[in-house]
């Protein structure tokens, strides 16, 4: 089976760069699974998970807070605001951050800009928690560069 080149880049570093069989991502249009020879696509990412598969097996699981994806027939480039491998997520810290953002959202008088900031923080932490919990349940091995 033909593979596609996947590159996941954050402002700090290249998090992943390798050939994969498929990748599933969360976009503002919904969940998208990209296979070799996918039609060209550019989309905004939403907070969620990136699932990387090779030979039908889940090889990588990451949390992403947002960004953009560009899909070409033989290559996928994800420009993520932030992205973390599942095994690097501290579930307790993510839960604490989510609770703190929710508390601030409920208890403070906030303007529209602060509301958007707290809501984005909650979405980011929820994505991190989902990935961390999924990783812990499955014991998924993540891909390395």
Secondary structure, 3 states (H helix, E strand, C coil): CCCEEEEEECCCCEEEEEEECEEEEEECCEEEEEECCCCCEEEEECCEEEEEEECCEEEEEEEECCEEEEEECCEEEEEECCEEEHHHCCHHHHHHHHHHHHHHHHHCCCCHHHHHHHHHHHHHHHHHHHHHHHHHHHCCCCCCC
